[in-house]
């Protein structure tokens, strides 16, 4: 297996509350978005739990295994997007993702960012190709000029969200106390989900699952 070890970016020095309301969001509102989810990846779940055991302290909200996710590409709020368009986007994504093979990614050590503690996913390029295919599927339906969200994208999976302002060093120290081997998982599908962020947690129902590779 290829070794994807790379230099770890620097930790943040300060934390801030993640749960401020982004533009358009409010309690009860739902959002169509493409994610990779990890409901069946038990090796990743166990790795996350090792680090979360050390992070069981005030200032962060730990993410349950069932809600681990890799955010890829938003579509729009459910009260603003016609479901006919959503179905066409899913069909376009099925066609484009059929040309992409499943691929492996590795999770090594988490990084403390200002609003979250997360794994940077390596290698990033296969995830970027998958996201590009999803963006092309949206463009197939809405046109290239109407694909939402900026191109900037860093594949990551968070294991905790900051819920307060304060120094990052206690969380950096907690992560440093953990001894754990990297975990590699195979990504086989993208998921269009209906997301909510009420009660300081991201939860969703799955609208469609699009496999990678031809059947």
URSUL-V180564 format. One record per residue. N is the residue number from 0. RES is the residue in one small letter. SS is DSSP state (~ for helix, > for strand, _ for the rest). PHI is phi in radians with two decimals (NA if undefined). PSI is psi in whole degrees, 0 to 359 (999 if undefined). Layout:
n & res & ss & phi & psi
N & RES & SS & PHI & PSI
N & RES & SS & PHI & PSI
This chain:
n & res & ss & phi & psi
0 & x & _ & NA & 140
1 & x & _ & -1.17 & 138
2 & x & _ & -1.50 & 117
3 & x & _ & -1.76 & 14
4 & x & _ & -1.03 & 132
5 & x & _ & -2.44 & 165
6 & x & _ & -1.09 & 130
7 & x & _ & -1.36 & 132
8 & x & _ & -1.06 & 161
9 & x & _ & -1.27 & 145
10 & x & _ & -1.19 & 155
11 & x & _ & -1.20 & 159
12 & x & _ & -1.65 & 332
13 & x & > & -2.27 & 151
14 & x & > & -1.91 & 153
15 & x & _ & -2.44 & 160
16 & x & _ & -1.14 & 125
17 & x & _ & -1.33 & 339
18 & x & _ & -1.62 & 26
19 & x & _ & -1.26 & 153
20 & x & _ & -1.41 & 114
21 & x & _ & -1.18 & 160
22 & x & _ & -0.92 & 131
23 & x & _ & 1.59 & 338
24 & x & _ & -1.42 & 146
25 & x & _ & -2.77 & 165
26 & x & _ & -1.00 & 133
27 & x & _ & 1.57 & 348
28 & x & _ & -1.43 & 150
29 & x & _ & -2.15 & 156
30 & x & > & -2.44 & 130
31 & x & > & -1.39 & 127
32 & x & > & -2.68 & 151
33 & x & > & -1.64 & 126
34 & x & > & -2.28 & 162
35 & x & > & -1.75 & 131
36 & x & > & -2.02 & 165
37 & x & _ & -2.33 & 38
38 & x & _ & -1.07 & 330
39 & x & _ & -1.85 & 4
40 & x & _ & -1.59 & 80
41 & x & ~ & -1.14 & 328
42 & x & ~ & -1.11 & 319
43 & x & ~ & -1.15 & 319
44 & x & ~ & -0.99 & 315
45 & x & ~ & -1.15 & 321
46 & x & ~ & -1.09 & 315
47 & x & ~ & -1.05 & 317
48 & x & ~ & -1.11 & 326
49 & x & ~ & -1.07 & 315
50 & x & ~ & -1.27 & 323
51 & x & ~ & -1.14 & 329
52 & x & ~ & -1.06 & 324
53 & x & ~ & -1.38 & 339
54 & x & _ & -1.69 & 13
55 & x & _ & -1.33 & 77
56 & x & _ & -2.59 & 166
57 & x & _ & -1.20 & 152
58 & x & _ & 1.86 & 346
59 & x & > & -2.41 & 150
60 & x & > & -1.83 & 118
61 & x & > & -1.36 & 141
62 & x & _ & -1.63 & 121
63 & x & _ & -1.07 & 152
64 & x & ~ & -0.94 & 322
65 & x & ~ & -1.16 & 342
66 & x & ~ & -1.92 & 13
67 & x & _ & -1.15 & 139
68 & x & > & -2.77 & 158
69 & x & > & -2.03 & 108
70 & x & > & -1.21 & 131
71 & x & > & -2.07 & 300
72 & x & > & -2.73 & 118
73 & x & > & -1.33 & 157
74 & x & > & -2.01 & 307
75 & x & > & 2.82 & 168
76 & x & > & -1.20 & 144
77 & x & _ & -1.11 & 336
78 & x & _ & -1.52 & 3
79 & x & _ & -2.11 & 348
80 & x & _ & -1.94 & 128
81 & x & _ & -1.22 & 131
82 & x & ~ & -1.12 & 334
83 & x & ~ & -1.05 & 318
84 & x & ~ & -1.10 & 319
85 & x & ~ & -1.04 & 314
86 & x & ~ & -1.11 & 323
87 & x & ~ & -1.19 & 322
88 & x & ~ & -1.12 & 318
89 & x & ~ & -1.07 & 316
90 & x & ~ & -1.12 & 318
91 & x & ~ & -1.11 & 322
92 & x & ~ & -1.14 & 321
93 & x & ~ & -1.03 & 317
94 & x & ~ & -1.17 & 317
95 & x & ~ & -1.30 & 322
96 & x & ~ & -1.30 & 343
97 & x & _ & -1.10 & 338
98 & x & _ & -1.56 & 359
99 & x & _ & -1.93 & 130
100 & x & _ & -1.43 & 152
101 & x & _ & -0.95 & 153
102 & x & > & -2.56 & 160
103 & x & > & -1.69 & 145
104 & x & > & -2.32 & 155
105 & x & > & -2.11 & 141
106 & x & > & -1.96 & 121
107 & x & _ & -1.88 & 260
108 & x & _ & -1.97 & 142
109 & x & _ & -1.23 & 159
110 & x & > & -2.09 & 139
111 & x & > & -1.56 & 114
112 & x & _ & -1.84 & 168
113 & x & _ & -1.01 & 325
114 & x & _ & -1.97 & 356
115 & x & > & -2.77 & 160
116 & x & > & -1.91 & 124
117 & x & > & -2.54 & 159
118 & x & > & -1.63 & 131
119 & x & > & -1.39 & 133
120 & x & _ & -1.54 & 132
121 & x & > & -2.30 & 138
122 & x & _ & -1.33 & 152
123 & x & _ & -1.42 & 332
124 & x & ~ & -1.06 & 317
125 & x & ~ & -1.08 & 326
126 & x & ~ & -1.20 & 321
127 & x & ~ & -1.10 & 322
128 & x & ~ & -1.14 & 321
129 & x & ~ & -1.12 & 315
130 & x & ~ & -1.08 & 319
131 & x & ~ & -1.06 & 321
132 & x & ~ & -1.13 & 320
133 & x & ~ & -1.13 & 317
134 & x & ~ & -1.10 & 321
135 & x & ~ & -1.14 & 324
136 & x & ~ & -1.13 & 320
137 & x & ~ & -1.12 & 318
138 & x & ~ & -1.11 & 328
139 & x & ~ & -1.02 & 328
140 & x & ~ & -1.68 & 318
141 & x & ~ & -1.86 & 349
142 & x & _ & 1.61 & 148
143 & x & ~ & -1.08 & 330
144 & x & ~ & -1.36 & 352
145 & x & ~ & -1.98 & 14
146 & x & _ & -1.34 & 122
147 & x & _ & -1.32 & 163
148 & x & _ & 1.33 & 145
149 & x & _ & -1.23 & 163
150 & x & _ & -1.25 & 334
151 & x & _ & -0.99 & 130
152 & x & _ & -2.78 & 125
153 & x & _ & -2.13 & 109
154 & x & _ & -1.09 & 127
155 & x & > & -2.71 & 161
156 & x & > & -2.30 & 118
157 & x & > & -1.44 & 147
158 & x & > & -2.01 & 350
159 & x & > & -2.79 & 148
160 & x & > & -1.98 & 139
161 & x & > & -1.23 & 138
162 & x & _ & -2.12 & 16
163 & x & _ & -2.76 & 163
164 & x & _ & -1.59 & 140
165 & x & > & 2.90 & 181
166 & x & > & -1.23 & 148
167 & x & _ & -1.50 & 343
168 & x & ~ & -1.02 & 321
169 & x & ~ & -1.03 & 325
170 & x & ~ & -1.35 & 325
171 & x & ~ & -1.09 & 316
172 & x & ~ & -1.11 & 319
173 & x & ~ & -1.09 & 315
174 & x & ~ & -1.08 & 321
175 & x & ~ & -1.14 & 342
176 & x & _ & -1.43 & 352
177 & x & _ & -1.65 & 133
178 & x & _ & -1.89 & 115
179 & x & _ & -2.67 & 142
180 & x & _ & -1.44 & 148
181 & x & _ & -1.04 & 156
182 & x & > & -2.16 & 136
183 & x & > & -1.99 & 132
184 & x & > & -2.21 & 156
185 & x & > & -1.78 & 126
186 & x & > & -1.67 & 125
187 & x & _ & -2.11 & 355
188 & x & > & -2.81 & 157
189 & x & > & -1.95 & 151
190 & x & > & -2.18 & 129
191 & x & > & -1.56 & 121
192 & x & > & -2.13 & 161
193 & x & > & -1.88 & 108
194 & x & > & -1.79 & 141
195 & x & > & -2.28 & 157
196 & x & _ & -2.26 & 33
197 & x & ~ & -1.23 & 156
198 & x & ~ & 1.03 & 36
199 & x & ~ & 0.95 & 46
200 & x & _ & -2.81 & 143
201 & x & _ & -1.56 & 121
202 & x & > & -2.28 & 159
203 & x & > & -2.73 & 165
204 & x & > & -2.00 & 147
205 & x & > & -1.51 & 124
206 & x & > & -1.51 & 316
207 & x & > & -2.71 & 145
208 & x & > & -1.99 & 126
209 & x & > & -2.02 & 112
210 & x & > & -1.28 & 154
211 & x & _ & -1.58 & 136
212 & x & _ & 1.55 & 155
213 & x & _ & -1.22 & 149
214 & x & _ & -1.07 & 999
